[in-house]
């Protein structure tokens, strides 16, 4: 329902131990119902409530908020999940600024990588081996050895790291491809784009 876009952008930095500013749509559709039922989940899951989206927005006392009165059309707050083992973005976020506000990120939900279909995100893309990817992106910076990266992540504090060179990122949508062994692979057309492409090709050919 929340599709990853097809796009290209330049990755310019990554964030170690990122906090997560929950997009408004996810906040009101996914998180708000949980917190209305059990406000204690805010603290248990490491969330804080801010007064809004301005840079000077202030943290609020969640116990002072009447959660029962809030809804999708009445939610003036910002939810932010602190860095930590429960953070939805995991230990590393890979940033390539774009109009869709999507990126690559680690995840605490490691079990999802064992699933054949992985359409579980809200547009962003989970990375199975984030530290390996981070080291590959930082390989031209001698300061970022494996131990240096592990130590920085272990500190648990949010840190922005600029890449030595920007990396061009392409997000594509493939339902058929040839694997390294030369075998043709297919996957279900989750977004229904193959049918649209087929129709467009038929129209272009005058069929």
Secondary structure, DSSP 8 states (H G I E B T S, - for coil): ------EEEEEEEEEET--EE--HHHIIIIIHHHHHH-TTHHHHTTEEEES-SSTT--EE-GGGS-GGG-BTTB---EEEE-SSTT-TTTTEEEE---TT---EE--S-GGGGGSS----SSSSEE-TTHHHHHHHHTTT-TT--HHHHHHHHHT---EEEEEEEEEEEEE---SEEE-TTS-EEE---TTSHHHHHHHHHHHHHT-
